[in-house]
Amino acid sequence: MKILTTISRFLLGFIFLVFGLNGFLHFIPMPPPSGVAGQFLGSMFVTKYLVFVFAIQLIGGVLLLINRYVPIALTILGPIIVNILLFHGLMNPEGLGLAVFVTILWVVVFASVRSAFAGIFQARVEITPASEPHRTGVISPA
């Protein structure tokens, strides 16, 4: 299982590193999609929103590749993967296969570090009042 997790983490990191870098360097030629998908990507390009998305992909991919802060990398890549799935599922079905593959890789890596997310999967949390500030016994000479 550890080998599968390591391979999945490297593949996921590599995919996001390559596509994040491609957003800045354009070394993989991709024709713009037509129809609603083209309009959607066009609006994201014009508003510079894609720069942020590519930067987040790049950061997440690097963190996965160097095996540092993997839970943070999964947390920031999760919403991007959801958007990729929705984009290809609703507007451009040609890339749906890669989107599903990336989702499976994410789930495998997530399963290996799920203990880091244990706190957010609690149904109920005890709320404790904030303690009063600690008072020292020092008396000011006033």
C-alpha positions in Angstrom: 0.0 0.0 0.0 2.9 2.4 0.7 4.2 1.9 -2.8 0.8 2.7 -4.3 0.5 5.8 -2.1 4.0 7.0 -3.1 3.4 6.4 -6.8 0.0 8.2 -6.5 1.6 11.1 -4.7 4.3 11.5 -7.3 1.9 11.2 -10.2 -0.5 13.7 -8.7 2.3 16.1 -8.0 3.8 15.7 -11.4 0.5 16.2 -13.2 -0.2 19.4 -11.2 3.4 20.6 -11.6 3.2 20.1 -15.4 -0.2 21.7 -15.9 0.6 24.5 -13.5 3.8 25.3 -15.4 2.0 25.0 -18.7 -0.3 27.8 -17.6 2.7 30.1 -17.4 5.1 28.7 -20.1 2.6 27.3 -22.7 4.7 24.3 -23.7 1.7 22.0 -24.3 -0.3 23.4 -27.1 -4.0 23.2 -26.4 -6.6 24.6 -28.8 -9.3 26.6 -27.0 -12.5 24.8 -26.5 -15.6 25.9 -28.3 -19.1 26.9 -27.0 -19.8 27.5 -23.3 -16.5 25.9 -22.2 -14.6 28.4 -24.4 -16.6 31.3 -23.0 -16.0 30.2 -19.5 -12.2 29.8 -20.0 -12.1 33.1 -21.9 -13.7 34.9 -19.0 -11.2 33.3 -16.6 -8.3 34.3 -18.8 -9.4 37.9 -19.3 -9.8 38.4 -15.6 -6.4 36.8 -14.8 -8.2 34.3 -12.6 -6.3 31.5 -14.3 -3.0 32.9 -13.1 -4.1 32.2 -9.5 -5.4 28.7 -10.5 -2.1 27.8 -12.2 -0.1 29.2 -9.3 -2.1 27.0 -6.8 -1.6 24.0 -9.0 2.1 24.6 -9.1 2.4 25.0 -5.4 0.3 21.9 -4.7 2.3 19.9 -7.2 5.6 20.9 -5.7 4.5 20.2 -2.2 3.4 16.7 -3.2 6.6 16.0 -5.1 8.9 17.0 -2.2 6.6 15.2 0.3 6.3 18.2 2.6 2.9 19.5 3.9 1.0 16.9 2.0 -2.3 17.6 3.9 -2.1 21.3 2.9 -1.3 20.3 -0.7 -4.4 18.0 -0.8 -6.5 20.7 0.8 -5.6 23.4 -1.8 -5.8 20.9 -4.7 -9.2 19.5 -3.6 -11.3 22.4 -4.8 -9.3 22.7 -8.0 -10.0 19.0 -8.7 -13.7 19.5 -8.0 -13.7 22.4 -10.5 -11.9 20.4 -13.1 -14.4 17.6 -12.7 -17.3 20.0 -13.0 -15.8 21.7 -16.0 -15.2 18.5 -17.9 -18.4 16.9 -16.7 -20.7 19.8 -17.6 -18.9 21.7 -20.4 -16.1 19.8 -22.0 -16.4 16.0 -21.7 -13.2 15.3 -23.7 -10.9 15.6 -20.6 -13.1 13.8 -18.2 -10.9 10.7 -18.2 -7.9 12.5 -16.9 -10.0 14.4 -14.4 -11.4 11.1 -12.9 -7.8 9.6 -12.9 -6.6 12.7 -10.9 -9.5 12.3 -8.5 -8.6 8.7 -7.9 -5.0 9.6 -7.2 -6.1 12.3 -4.8 -8.3 9.9 -2.9 -5.4 7.4 -2.6 -3.1 10.0 -1.2 -5.8 11.4 1.0 -6.4 7.9 2.5 -2.8 7.7 3.4 -2.8 10.9 5.4 -6.4 10.8 6.6 -5.3 11.0 10.2 -4.2 14.7 9.6 -7.9 15.4 8.7 -9.4 13.6 11.7 -10.5 16.9 13.4 -12.7 18.1 10.6 -14.6 14.9 10.4 -16.1 15.1 13.9 -19.8 15.3 14.1 -19.8 17.3 17.4 -17.1 19.4 19.0 -17.0 20.5 22.6 -17.0 24.2 22.8 -15.0 25.5 25.8 -15.1 29.1 26.9 -11.9 31.1 26.4 -9.9 31.3 29.6 -9.4 34.6 31.4 -6.1 36.3 30.8 -3.4 35.1 33.2 -2.7 37.8 35.8 0.8 38.1 37.3 1.4 39.0 40.9 3.5 42.0 39.9 2.4 45.3 41.3 3.3 48.3 39.3 4.9 51.3 41.2 2.3 53.9 40.5 
